[in-house]
Amino acid sequence: MRANFEPATWEAFRRTALEGQEVATVAEALTLTVNAVKLAKHRVMKRLRQEAEGLID
């Protein structure tokens, strides 16, 4: 899954969704906007849901 995303997108997702870091903190660390971090998390989560759709009934 990780290979389907830009490194910054995956890193923003990992830090916010998996590590629970604050969006603003991640944005500052990655030199992204807060909106870009939120969008990155959303895109990865959407893709994960699509992939899992057939696995979960």
C-alpha distance matrix in Angstrom:
0.0 3.8 5.5 5.6 7.6 10.9 11.6 14.0 11.9 9.4 12.7 14.4 12.1 12.1 15.9 16.8 14.9 14.5 17.6 19.7 21.0 23.0 21.7 24.7 24.3 20.8 22.0 24.9 23.1 20.6 23.4 21.8 23.5 23.2 22.2 19.4 17.9 18.4 16.9 13.7 13.4 14.3 11.8 8.8 10.9 11.8 8.5 8.0 11.6 11.5 9.2 11.6 14.6 15.7 15.4 17.6 21.1
3.8 0.0 3.8 5.4 5.8 8.2 8.1 10.8 9.3 6.5 9.5 11.8 10.2 10.0 13.5 15.1 13.9 13.4 15.9 18.3 19.0 21.1 19.7 22.4 21.7 18.1 19.3 21.9 19.8 17.3 20.3 19.0 21.2 21.1 20.6 17.5 15.9 17.1 15.8 12.3 12.5 14.2 11.9 8.9 11.7 13.3 10.6 10.4 14.1 14.4 12.7 14.8 17.9 19.3 18.9 20.8 24.3
5.5 3.8 0.0 3.8 5.5 7.6 8.3 11.6 10.7 8.9 11.8 14.3 13.3 13.4 16.7 18.4 17.5 17.2 19.5 21.8 22.2 24.1 22.4 24.8 24.2 20.5 21.2 23.7 21.6 18.7 21.3 20.1 22.5 23.0 22.2 18.8 17.9 19.4 17.6 14.1 15.1 16.5 13.6 11.3 14.5 15.4 12.3 12.9 16.5 15.9 14.1 16.9 19.7 20.7 20.7 23.0 26.4
5.6 5.4 3.8 0.0 3.8 7.1 9.3 11.8 9.9 9.0 12.6 14.1 12.8 14.0 17.3 18.2 17.2 17.6 20.3 22.0 22.5 23.9 21.7 24.3 24.3 20.5 20.8 23.7 22.2 19.0 21.2 19.5 21.3 21.7 20.4 17.1 16.7 17.6 15.3 12.3 13.5 14.2 10.8 9.2 12.5 12.6 9.5 11.1 14.3 13.4 12.3 15.5 17.6 18.9 19.6 21.7 24.9
7.6 5.8 5.5 3.8 0.0 3.8 6.3 8.2 6.2 6.1 9.5 10.8 10.2 11.8 14.6 15.5 15.2 16.0 18.2 19.7 19.7 20.8 18.5 20.8 20.8 17.1 17.1 20.0 18.6 15.4 17.5 15.7 17.6 18.2 17.0 13.6 13.2 14.6 12.4 9.1 11.0 12.2 9.1 7.9 11.7 12.3 10.1 11.8 15.0 14.8 14.3 17.1 19.3 21.2 21.7 23.4 26.5
10.9 8.2 7.6 7.1 3.8 0.0 3.8 5.5 5.2 6.4 8.6 10.1 10.8 12.3 14.4 15.7 16.3 17.1 18.6 20.1 19.4 20.3 17.8 19.5 19.4 15.6 15.3 17.7 16.3 12.8 14.6 13.2 15.7 16.9 16.2 12.4 12.4 14.6 12.7 9.5 12.1 13.8 11.2 10.5 14.3 15.2 13.5 15.2 18.4 18.3 18.0 20.8 23.0 24.9 25.4 26.9 30.1
11.6 8.1 8.3 9.3 6.3 3.8 0.0 3.8 5.5 5.2 6.1 8.6 9.9 10.4 12.1 14.2 15.2 15.3 16.3 18.2 17.3 18.6 16.7 18.2 17.4 13.6 13.9 15.9 13.8 10.6 13.1 12.6 15.6 16.7 16.8 13.2 12.3 15.0 14.0 10.5 12.4 15.0 13.1 11.8 15.2 17.0 15.4 16.3 19.7 20.3 19.6 21.9 24.5 26.5 26.4 27.8 31.3
14.0 10.8 11.6 11.8 8.2 5.5 3.8 0.0 3.8 5.5 5.0 6.0 8.5 9.7 10.5 12.2 13.8 14.7 15.2 16.5 15.0 15.8 13.4 14.7 14.1 10.4 10.2 12.4 10.7 7.3 9.7 8.8 11.8 13.0 13.4 9.8 8.9 12.1 11.5 8.3 10.6 13.5 12.3 11.6 14.8 16.7 16.0 17.0 20.1 21.0 20.9 23.0 25.4 27.8 27.8 28.8 32.0
11.9 9.3 10.7 9.9 6.2 5.2 5.5 3.8 0.0 3.8 5.5 5.2 6.3 8.6 10.1 10.8 11.8 13.2 14.5 15.4 14.6 15.2 12.7 14.7 14.8 11.1 10.9 13.9 12.9 9.8 11.9 9.9 11.9 12.3 11.9 8.5 7.4 9.7 8.6 5.0 7.4 9.9 8.5 7.9 11.2 12.9 12.4 13.7 16.5 17.4 17.7 19.7 21.9 24.5 24.6 25.5 28.6
9.4 6.5 8.9 9.0 6.1 6.4 5.2 5.5 3.8 0.0 3.8 5.5 5.1 6.0 8.6 10.0 10.2 10.7 12.4 14.0 13.8 15.3 13.6 16.1 15.5 11.8 12.8 15.5 13.8 11.3 14.2 12.8 14.9 14.8 14.8 11.7 9.8 11.6 11.1 7.3 7.9 10.8 9.5 7.4 10.4 12.8 11.7 12.0 15.3 16.5 16.1 17.8 20.5 22.8 22.5 23.5 26.9
12.7 9.5 11.8 12.6 9.5 8.6 6.1 5.0 5.5 3.8 0.0 3.8 5.4 5.0 6.1 8.5 9.9 10.0 10.4 12.2 11.3 13.1 11.8 13.8 12.5 8.9 10.4 12.7 10.4 8.4 11.8 11.2 13.7 13.6 14.6 11.8 9.2 11.8 12.3 8.8 9.2 12.8 12.4 10.5 12.9 15.7 15.2 15.1 18.2 19.8 19.4 20.7 23.5 26.0 25.3 26.1 29.5
14.4 11.8 14.3 14.1 10.8 10.1 8.6 6.0 5.2 5.5 3.8 0.0 3.8 5.5 5.4 6.2 8.3 9.7 10.1 10.6 9.4 10.3 8.3 10.6 10.2 6.5 7.7 10.7 9.5 7.7 10.5 9.1 10.8 10.1 11.1 8.7 5.6 8.2 9.3 6.4 6.6 10.2 10.7 9.6 11.6 14.4 14.8 14.9 17.5 19.4 19.7 20.8 23.2 26.0 25.6 25.9 29.1
12.1 10.2 13.3 12.8 10.2 10.8 9.9 8.5 6.3 5.1 5.4 3.8 0.0 3.8 5.6 5.4 5.5 7.3 9.0 9.6 9.8 11.1 9.6 12.8 12.6 9.4 10.9 14.1 13.1 11.5 14.3 12.5 13.6 12.2 12.5 10.5 7.4 8.3 9.1 6.1 4.5 8.1 8.7 6.8 8.2 11.4 11.8 11.4 14.0 16.1 16.3 17.1 19.6 22.5 21.9 22.1 25.3
12.1 10.0 13.4 14.0 11.8 12.3 10.4 9.7 8.6 6.0 5.0 5.5 3.8 0.0 3.8 5.6 5.6 5.0 6.4 8.5 9.0 11.5 11.2 14.1 13.0 9.9 12.4 14.9 13.1 12.1 15.5 14.5 16.1 14.9 15.7 13.8 10.5 11.7 12.9 9.8 8.1 11.6 12.1 9.4 10.5 14.0 13.9 12.7 15.5 17.9 17.3 17.8 20.8 23.3 22.2 22.5 25.9
15.9 13.5 16.7 17.3 14.6 14.4 12.1 10.5 10.1 8.6 6.1 5.4 5.6 3.8 0.0 3.8 6.0 5.8 4.9 6.3 5.6 8.3 8.5 11.1 9.5 6.9 10.0 12.1 10.3 10.3 13.7 13.1 14.6 13.1 14.8 13.3 9.7 11.3 13.3 10.8 9.3 13.0 14.2 12.2 13.0 16.5 17.0 15.9 18.4 21.0 20.8 21.0 23.8 26.6 25.4 25.4 28.7
16.8 15.1 18.4 18.2 15.5 15.7 14.2 12.2 10.8 10.0 8.5 6.2 5.4 5.6 3.8 0.0 3.8 5.9 5.8 4.8 4.8 6.3 6.3 9.7 9.3 7.2 9.9 12.6 11.9 11.9 14.6 13.2 13.7 11.3 12.7 12.1 8.3 8.7 11.3 9.7 7.3 10.6 12.7 11.3 11.2 14.7 16.0 15.0 16.8 19.7 20.1 20.1 22.4 25.5 24.5 24.0 27.0
14.9 13.9 17.5 17.2 15.2 16.3 15.2 13.8 11.8 10.2 9.9 8.3 5.5 5.6 6.0 3.8 0.0 3.8 5.9 5.5 7.7 9.5 9.6 13.3 13.0 11.0 13.4 16.3 15.5 15.1 18.0 16.3 16.7 14.2 14.9 14.2 10.6 10.1 12.1 10.3 7.0 9.7 11.8 9.7 8.8 12.5 13.7 12.0 13.7 16.8 17.1 16.6 19.1 22.1 20.9 20.3 23.4
14.5 13.4 17.2 17.6 16.0 17.1 15.3 14.7 13.2 10.7 10.0 9.7 7.3 5.0 5.8 5.9 3.8 0.0 3.8 5.7 8.3 11.2 12.1 15.4 14.3 12.3 15.3 17.7 16.1 16.1 19.3 18.3 19.2 17.1 18.1 17.1 13.4 13.6 15.4 13.1 10.2 13.0 14.5 11.7 11.1 14.9 15.3 13.1 15.1 18.2 17.7 17.1 20.0 22.6 20.9 20.6 23.9
17.6 15.9 19.5 20.3 18.2 18.6 16.3 15.2 14.5 12.4 10.4 10.1 9.0 6.4 4.9 5.8 5.9 3.8 0.0 3.8 5.6 9.2 11.1 13.8 12.0 10.6 14.1 15.8 14.1 14.8 18.1 17.7 18.7 16.6 18.4 17.5 13.8 14.4 16.8 14.7 12.2 15.4 17.1 14.6 14.3 18.1 18.7 16.7 18.8 21.9 21.4 20.9 23.8 26.4 24.6 24.2 27.4
19.7 18.3 21.8 22.0 19.7 20.1 18.2 16.5 15.4 14.0 12.2 10.6 9.6 8.5 6.3 4.8 5.5 5.7 3.8 0.0 3.8 6.5 8.8 11.7 10.6 10.0 13.2 15.1 14.3 15.3 18.1 17.2 17.5 14.8 16.6 16.6 12.8 12.8 15.7 14.4 11.6 14.4 16.9 15.1 14.2 17.8 19.2 17.5 18.9 22.2 22.4 21.6 24.1 27.0 25.5 24.6 27.5
21.0 19.0 22.2 22.5 19.7 19.4 17.3 15.0 14.6 13.8 11.3 9.4 9.8 9.0 5.6 4.8 7.7 8.3 5.6 3.8 0.0 3.8 6.4 8.6 6.9 6.7 10.1 11.5 10.8 12.4 14.9 14.4 14.9 12.4 14.9 14.9 11.2 12.0 15.2 13.9 11.9 15.1 17.4 16.1 15.9 19.4 20.7 19.6 21.3 24.3 24.6 24.3 26.7 29.8 28.5 27.8 30.7
23.0 21.1 24.1 23.9 20.8 20.3 18.6 15.8 15.2 15.3 13.1 10.3 11.1 11.5 8.3 6.3 9.5 11.2 9.2 6.5 3.8 0.0 3.8 5.5 5.3 6.4 8.6 10.1 10.8 12.4 14.0 13.1 12.7 9.8 12.5 13.3 10.0 10.4 14.0 13.7 12.0 14.7 17.4 16.9 16.6 19.7 21.6 20.9 22.2 25.2 26.0 25.8 27.9 31.1 30.2 29.3 32.0
21.7 19.7 22.4 21.7 18.5 17.8 16.7 13.4 12.7 13.6 11.8 8.3 9.6 11.2 8.5 6.3 9.6 12.1 11.1 8.8 6.4 3.8 0.0 3.8 5.5 5.2 6.0 8.6 9.9 10.5 11.7 10.0 9.2 6.2 8.8 9.6 6.5 7.0 10.6 10.7 9.6 12.2 14.8 14.9 15.0 17.7 19.6 19.6 21.0 23.6 24.7 25.0 26.8 30.2 29.7 28.9 31.6
24.7 22.4 24.8 24.3 20.8 19.5 18.2 14.7 14.7 16.1 13.8 10.6 12.8 14.1 11.1 9.7 13.3 15.4 13.8 11.7 8.6 5.5 3.8 0.0 3.8 5.5 5.0 6.2 8.6 10.0 10.1 9.2 8.1 5.7 9.3 10.4 8.3 9.6 12.9 13.2 12.9 15.3 17.7 18.1 18.6 21.1 23.0 23.2 24.6 27.1 28.2 28.7 30.5 33.8 33.4 32.7 35.4
24.3 21.7 24.2 24.3 20.8 19.4 17.4 14.1 14.8 15.5 12.5 10.2 12.6 13.0 9.5 9.3 13.0 14.3 12.0 10.6 6.9 5.3 5.5 3.8 0.0 3.8 5.4 5.3 6.2 8.7 9.8 10.0 10.3 8.8 12.3 12.5 9.9 11.9 15.0 14.4 14.0 17.1 19.1 18.8 19.5 22.4 23.9 23.7 25.5 28.1 28.7 29.1 31.3 34.5 33.7 33.2 36.1
20.8 18.1 20.5 20.5 17.1 15.6 13.6 10.4 11.1 11.8 8.9 6.5 9.4 9.9 6.9 7.2 11.0 12.3 10.6 10.0 6.7 6.4 5.2 5.5 3.8 0.0 3.8 5.4 5.0 6.0 8.2 8.0 9.2 8.1 11.1 10.3 7.3 10.0 12.6 11.3 11.2 14.6 16.1 15.6 16.8 19.7 20.7 20.7 22.8 25.2 25.7 26.3 28.6 31.7 31.0 30.9 33.9
22.0 19.3 21.2 20.8 17.1 15.3 13.9 10.2 10.9 12.8 10.4 7.7 10.9 12.4 10.0 9.9 13.4 15.3 14.1 13.2 10.1 8.6 6.0 5.0 5.4 3.8 0.0 3.8 5.5 5.3 5.6 4.7 5.5 5.4 8.5 7.7 6.0 9.1 11.3 10.7 11.7 14.5 15.8 16.2 17.7 20.0 21.2 21.8 23.8 25.8 26.6 27.7 29.7 32.8 32.6 32.5 35.3
24.9 21.9 23.7 23.7 20.0 17.7 15.9 12.4 13.9 15.5 12.7 10.7 14.1 14.9 12.1 12.6 16.3 17.7 15.8 15.1 11.5 10.1 8.6 6.2 5.3 5.4 3.8 0.0 3.8 5.5 5.0 6.4 7.6 8.2 11.6 11.1 9.8 12.8 15.0 14.4 15.3 18.2 19.5 19.7 21.3 23.7 24.8 25.3 27.4 29.4 30.1 31.1 33.3 36.4 36.0 35.9 38.8
23.1 19.8 21.6 22.2 18.6 16.3 13.8 10.7 12.9 13.8 10.4 9.5 13.1 13.1 10.3 11.9 15.5 16.1 14.1 14.3 10.8 10.8 9.9 8.6 6.2 5.0 5.5 3.8 0.0 3.8 5.6 7.8 10.2 10.9 14.0 12.6 10.8 14.1 16.1 14.5 15.3 18.7 19.6 19.1 20.9 23.7 24.2 24.4 26.9 28.9 29.1 30.2 32.6 35.5 34.9 35.0 38.2
20.6 17.3 18.7 19.0 15.4 12.8 10.6 7.3 9.8 11.3 8.4 7.7 11.5 12.1 10.3 11.9 15.1 16.1 14.8 15.3 12.4 12.4 10.5 10.0 8.7 6.0 5.3 5.5 3.8 0.0 3.8 5.4 8.7 10.2 12.5 10.2 8.9 12.7 13.9 12.0 13.6 16.8 17.1 16.8 19.1 21.5 21.8 22.4 25.0 26.6 26.9 28.3 30.7 33.5 33.1 33.6 36.8
23.4 20.3 21.3 21.2 17.5 14.6 13.1 9.7 11.9 14.2 11.8 10.5 14.3 15.5 13.7 14.6 18.0 19.3 18.1 18.1 14.9 14.0 11.7 10.1 9.8 8.2 5.6 5.0 5.6 3.8 0.0 3.8 6.9 9.4 11.7 9.9 9.8 13.4 14.4 13.4 15.5 18.2 18.5 19.0 21.3 23.3 23.8 24.9 27.3 28.7 29.3 30.9 33.0 35.9 35.9 36.2 39.2
21.8 19.0 20.1 19.5 15.7 13.2 12.6 8.8 9.9 12.8 11.2 9.1 12.5 14.5 13.1 13.2 16.3 18.3 17.7 17.2 14.4 13.1 10.0 9.2 10.0 8.0 4.7 6.4 7.8 5.4 3.8 0.0 3.8 6.5 8.1 6.1 6.7 10.1 10.9 10.3 12.7 15.0 15.4 16.3 18.5 20.2 21.1 22.4 24.5 25.9 26.8 28.5 30.3 33.3 33.5 33.7 36.6
23.5 21.2 22.5 21.3 17.6 15.7 15.6 11.8 11.9 14.9 13.7 10.8 13.6 16.1 14.6 13.7 16.7 19.2 18.7 17.5 14.9 12.7 9.2 8.1 10.3 9.2 5.5 7.6 10.2 8.7 6.9 3.8 0.0 3.8 5.3 5.1 6.5 8.8 9.8 10.7 12.7 14.3 15.4 16.9 18.6 20.0 21.4 22.9 24.5 26.0 27.4 28.9 30.3 33.6 34.0 33.8 36.4
23.2 21.1 23.0 21.7 18.2 16.9 16.7 13.0 12.3 14.8 13.6 10.1 12.2 14.9 13.1 11.3 14.2 17.1 16.6 14.8 12.4 9.8 6.2 5.7 8.8 8.1 5.4 8.2 10.9 10.2 9.4 6.5 3.8 0.0 3.8 5.5 5.2 6.3 8.7 10.0 10.9 12.5 14.4 15.8 16.8 18.4 20.4 21.4 22.7 24.6 26.2 27.2 28.5 32.0 32.2 31.7 34.1
22.2 20.6 22.2 20.4 17.0 16.2 16.8 13.4 11.9 14.8 14.6 11.1 12.5 15.7 14.8 12.7 14.9 18.1 18.4 16.6 14.9 12.5 8.8 9.3 12.3 11.1 8.5 11.6 14.0 12.5 11.7 8.1 5.3 3.8 0.0 3.8 5.4 5.1 6.1 8.5 10.0 10.4 12.1 14.4 15.3 16.2 18.4 20.0 20.9 22.4 24.4 25.6 26.6 30.0 30.7 30.2 32.5
19.4 17.5 18.8 17.1 13.6 12.4 13.2 9.8 8.5 11.7 11.8 8.7 10.5 13.8 13.3 12.1 14.2 17.1 17.5 16.6 14.9 13.3 9.6 10.4 12.5 10.3 7.7 11.1 12.6 10.2 9.9 6.1 5.1 5.5 3.8 0.0 3.8 5.5 5.0 6.0 8.6 9.7 10.4 12.3 14.1 15.1 16.5 18.3 19.9 21.1 22.6 24.3 25.5 28.8 29.4 29.4 31.9
17.9 15.9 17.9 16.7 13.2 12.4 12.3 8.9 7.4 9.8 9.2 5.6 7.4 10.5 9.7 8.3 10.6 13.4 13.8 12.8 11.2 10.0 6.5 8.3 9.9 7.3 6.0 9.8 10.8 8.9 9.8 6.7 6.5 5.2 5.4 3.8 0.0 3.8 5.4 5.1 6.3 8.6 9.9 10.9 12.3 14.2 15.6 16.7 18.4 20.1 21.4 22.6 24.2 27.5 27.6 27.5 30.2
18.4 17.1 19.4 17.6 14.6 14.6 15.0 12.1 9.7 11.6 11.8 8.2 8.3 11.7 11.3 8.7 10.1 13.6 14.4 12.8 12.0 10.4 7.0 9.6 11.9 10.0 9.1 12.8 14.1 12.7 13.4 10.1 8.8 6.3 5.1 5.5 3.8 0.0 3.8 5.5 5.2 6.2 8.7 10.2 10.6 12.2 14.4 15.4 16.4 18.4 20.2 21.0 22.2 25.7 26.0 25.5 27.9
16.9 15.8 17.6 15.3 12.4 12.7 14.0 11.5 8.6 11.1 12.3 9.3 9.1 12.9 13.3 11.3 12.1 15.4 16.8 15.7 15.2 14.0 10.6 12.9 15.0 12.6 11.3 15.0 16.1 13.9 14.4 10.9 9.8 8.7 6.1 5.0 5.4 3.8 0.0 3.8 5.4 5.0 6.1 8.7 9.8 10.4 12.3 14.2 15.2 16.5 18.4 19.9 20.8 24.2 24.9 24.7 27.1
13.7 12.3 14.1 12.3 9.1 9.5 10.5 8.3 5.0 7.3 8.8 6.4 6.1 9.8 10.8 9.7 10.3 13.1 14.7 14.4 13.9 13.7 10.7 13.2 14.4 11.3 10.7 14.4 14.5 12.0 13.4 10.3 10.7 10.0 8.5 6.0 5.1 5.5 3.8 0.0 3.8 5.4 5.2 6.3 8.6 9.9 10.8 12.4 14.3 15.6 16.8 18.4 20.0 23.1 23.5 23.7 26.5
13.4 12.5 15.1 13.5 11.0 12.1 12.4 10.6 7.4 7.9 9.2 6.6 4.5 8.1 9.3 7.3 7.0 10.2 12.2 11.6 11.9 12.0 9.6 12.9 14.0 11.2 11.7 15.3 15.3 13.6 15.5 12.7 12.7 10.9 10.0 8.6 6.3 5.2 5.4 3.8 0.0 3.8 5.5 5.4 6.1 8.5 10.1 10.6 12.2 14.3 15.5 16.4 18.1 21.3 21.4 21.2 24.0
14.3 14.2 16.5 14.2 12.2 13.8 15.0 13.5 9.9 10.8 12.8 10.2 8.1 11.6 13.0 10.6 9.7 13.0 15.4 14.4 15.1 14.7 12.2 15.3 17.1 14.6 14.5 18.2 18.7 16.8 18.2 15.0 14.3 12.5 10.4 9.7 8.6 6.2 5.0 5.4 3.8 0.0 3.8 5.6 5.2 6.0 8.6 9.9 10.5 12.2 14.3 15.2 16.2 19.7 20.2 19.8 22.2
11.8 11.9 13.6 10.8 9.1 11.2 13.1 12.3 8.5 9.5 12.4 10.7 8.7 12.1 14.2 12.7 11.8 14.5 17.1 16.9 17.4 17.4 14.8 17.7 19.1 16.1 15.8 19.5 19.6 17.1 18.5 15.4 15.4 14.4 12.1 10.4 9.9 8.7 6.1 5.2 5.5 3.8 0.0 3.8 5.5 5.2 6.3 8.7 10.0 10.7 12.5 14.3 15.4 18.5 19.4 19.7 22.2
8.8 8.9 11.3 9.2 7.9 10.5 11.8 11.6 7.9 7.4 10.5 9.6 6.8 9.4 12.2 11.3 9.7 11.7 14.6 15.1 16.1 16.9 14.9 18.1 18.8 15.6 16.2 19.7 19.1 16.8 19.0 16.3 16.9 15.8 14.4 12.3 10.9 10.2 8.7 6.3 5.4 5.6 3.8 0.0 3.8 5.4 5.1 6.2 8.6 9.9 10.6 12.2 14.1 17.0 17.3 17.9 20.8
10.9 11.7 14.5 12.5 11.7 14.3 15.2 14.8 11.2 10.4 12.9 11.6 8.2 10.5 13.0 11.2 8.8 11.1 14.3 14.2 15.9 16.6 15.0 18.6 19.5 16.8 17.7 21.3 20.9 19.1 21.3 18.5 18.6 16.8 15.3 14.1 12.3 10.6 9.8 8.6 6.1 5.2 5.5 3.8 0.0 3.8 5.4 5.0 6.1 8.6 9.9 10.4 12.0 15.3 15.4 15.3 18.1
11.8 13.3 15.4 12.6 12.3 15.2 17.0 16.7 12.9 12.8 15.7 14.4 11.4 14.0 16.5 14.7 12.5 14.9 18.1 17.8 19.4 19.7 17.7 21.1 22.4 19.7 20.0 23.7 23.7 21.5 23.3 20.2 20.0 18.4 16.2 15.1 14.2 12.2 10.4 9.9 8.5 6.0 5.2 5.4 3.8 0.0 3.8 5.5 5.2 6.3 8.7 9.9 10.5 13.8 14.9 14.8 17.1
8.5 10.6 12.3 9.5 10.1 13.5 15.4 16.0 12.4 11.7 15.2 14.8 11.8 13.9 17.0 16.0 13.7 15.3 18.7 19.2 20.7 21.6 19.6 23.0 23.9 20.7 21.2 24.8 24.2 21.8 23.8 21.1 21.4 20.4 18.4 16.5 15.6 14.4 12.3 10.8 10.1 8.6 6.3 5.1 5.4 3.8 0.0 3.8 5.4 5.0 6.2 8.6 9.8 12.5 13.6 14.5 17.2
8.0 10.4 12.9 11.1 11.8 15.2 16.3 17.0 13.7 12.0 15.1 14.9 11.4 12.7 15.9 15.0 12.0 13.1 16.7 17.5 19.6 20.9 19.6 23.2 23.7 20.7 21.8 25.3 24.4 22.4 24.9 22.4 22.9 21.4 20.0 18.3 16.7 15.4 14.2 12.4 10.6 9.9 8.7 6.2 5.0 5.5 3.8 0.0 3.8 5.4 5.1 6.1 8.5 11.1 11.2 11.9 15.1
11.6 14.1 16.5 14.3 15.0 18.4 19.7 20.1 16.5 15.3 18.2 17.5 14.0 15.5 18.4 16.8 13.7 15.1 18.8 18.9 21.3 22.2 21.0 24.6 25.5 22.8 23.8 27.4 26.9 25.0 27.3 24.5 24.5 22.7 20.9 19.9 18.4 16.4 15.2 14.3 12.2 10.5 10.0 8.6 6.1 5.2 5.4 3.8 0.0 3.8 5.4 5.1 5.9 9.3 9.9 9.7 12.3
11.5 14.4 15.9 13.4 14.8 18.3 20.3 21.0 17.4 16.5 19.8 19.4 16.1 17.9 21.0 19.7 16.8 18.2 21.9 22.2 24.3 25.2 23.6 27.1 28.1 25.2 25.8 29.4 28.9 26.6 28.7 25.9 26.0 24.6 22.4 21.1 20.1 18.4 16.5 15.6 14.3 12.2 10.7 9.9 8.6 6.3 5.0 5.4 3.8 0.0 3.8 5.5 5.2 7.9 9.7 10.5 12.7
9.2 12.7 14.1 12.3 14.3 18.0 19.6 20.9 17.7 16.1 19.4 19.7 16.3 17.3 20.8 20.1 17.1 17.7 21.4 22.4 24.6 26.0 24.7 28.2 28.7 25.7 26.6 30.1 29.1 26.9 29.3 26.8 27.4 26.2 24.4 22.6 21.4 20.2 18.4 16.8 15.5 14.3 12.5 10.6 9.9 8.7 6.2 5.1 5.4 3.8 0.0 3.8 5.6 6.9 7.9 9.8 12.7
11.6 14.8 16.9 15.5 17.1 20.8 21.9 23.0 19.7 17.8 20.7 20.8 17.1 17.8 21.0 20.1 16.6 17.1 20.9 21.6 24.3 25.8 25.0 28.7 29.1 26.3 27.7 31.1 30.2 28.3 30.9 28.5 28.9 27.2 25.6 24.3 22.6 21.0 19.9 18.4 16.4 15.2 14.3 12.2 10.4 9.9 8.6 6.1 5.1 5.5 3.8 0.0 3.8 5.6 5.1 6.3 9.6
14.6 17.9 19.7 17.6 19.3 23.0 24.5 25.4 21.9 20.5 23.5 23.2 19.6 20.8 23.8 22.4 19.1 20.0 23.8 24.1 26.7 27.9 26.8 30.5 31.3 28.6 29.7 33.3 32.6 30.7 33.0 30.3 30.3 28.5 26.6 25.5 24.2 22.2 20.8 20.0 18.1 16.2 15.4 14.1 12.0 10.5 9.8 8.5 5.9 5.2 5.6 3.8 0.0 3.8 5.5 5.7 7.6
15.7 19.3 20.7 18.9 21.2 24.9 26.5 27.8 24.5 22.8 26.0 26.0 22.5 23.3 26.6 25.5 22.1 22.6 26.4 27.0 29.8 31.1 30.2 33.8 34.5 31.7 32.8 36.4 35.5 33.5 35.9 33.3 33.6 32.0 30.0 28.8 27.5 25.7 24.2 23.1 21.3 19.7 18.5 17.0 15.3 13.8 12.5 11.1 9.3 7.9 6.9 5.6 3.8 0.0 3.8 5.7 7.2
15.4 18.9 20.7 19.6 21.7 25.4 26.4 27.8 24.6 22.5 25.3 25.6 21.9 22.2 25.4 24.5 20.9 20.9 24.6 25.5 28.5 30.2 29.7 33.4 33.7 31.0 32.6 36.0 34.9 33.1 35.9 33.5 34.0 32.2 30.7 29.4 27.6 26.0 24.9 23.5 21.4 20.2 19.4 17.3 15.4 14.9 13.6 11.2 9.9 9.7 7.9 5.1 5.5 3.8 0.0 3.8 6.6
17.6 20.8 23.0 21.7 23.4 26.9 27.8 28.8 25.5 23.5 26.1 25.9 22.1 22.5 25.4 24.0 20.3 20.6 24.2 24.6 27.8 29.3 28.9 32.7 33.2 30.9 32.5 35.9 35.0 33.6 36.2 33.7 33.8 31.7 30.2 29.4 27.5 25.5 24.7 23.7 21.2 19.8 19.7 17.9 15.3 14.8 14.5 11.9 9.7 10.5 9.8 6.3 5.7 5.7 3.8 0.0 3.8
21.1 24.3 26.4 24.9 26.5 30.1 31.3 32.0 28.6 26.9 29.5 29.1 25.3 25.9 28.7 27.0 23.4 23.9 27.4 27.5 30.7 32.0 31.6 35.4 36.1 33.9 35.3 38.8 38.2 36.8 39.2 36.6 36.4 34.1 32.5 31.9 30.2 27.9 27.1 26.5 24.0 22.2 22.2 20.8 18.1 17.1 17.2 15.1 12.3 12.7 12.7 9.6 7.6 7.2 6.6 3.8 0.0
